Amino acid sequence: DLRRLPQIVRIARRSVRIIKENLFWAFLYNVLAIPLAATGRVSPGVAAAEIGLHRFPDGESLPTVPQGARSVILYRSLHHPDDRLVPLLLAADAYRRAGVERLVLVAPYLCYLRQDAVFKPGQPLSRDVVGRLLGEAFDRVVTVQAHLHRTPDLGAALGTAADNLSVAADLAALFA
């Protein structure tokens, strides 16, 4: 139906804007860091580098992070969180010990946010436990469509600045 074309274009433009916001810090860091590396002002490995990860036979992790950056954007989805959360938190600690002043997590999926209440005696309040750990480790967290059922503000749940990006309203309007 061509009558819906203007609405589709508006939604597409908003989706692109939200994607750009989500990736803004990552692109900005690379755009600035690569030229600085080329001119010798920062180590070339800092411009865009992977974190080294050693796994011990007992399953423990030992991340090794690049040195020399003042600001770092870590990109890590936290699906299957029991395998990913501890190495991420250890890497954040390593970056802080290396002198990083601003540490941003871009995580398309944030784990353990669904359990925002204790439903039965003996259960943890997972959102608060994991949220506190992430909030203490990072200066800002950027995610997409966090599973917040009874929590209106992601930043309050994490205890740090946070962006919860979504295009759900636009997509719903498109198919309404």
Buried (B, 14 or more C-beta within 10 A) or exposed (E): EEEEEEBEEEBEEBEEEBEEEBBBBBEEBBEEBBEBBEEEEBBBEBBEBEBEEEEEEEEEBEBEBBBBBEBBBBEBBBEEBEEBBBBBBBBBBBBBEBEBEBBBBBBBBBBBBEBBEEEEEEEEBBBBEBBBBBBEBBBBBBBBEBBBEEBEEBBEBBBBBBBBBEBEEBEEEBEE
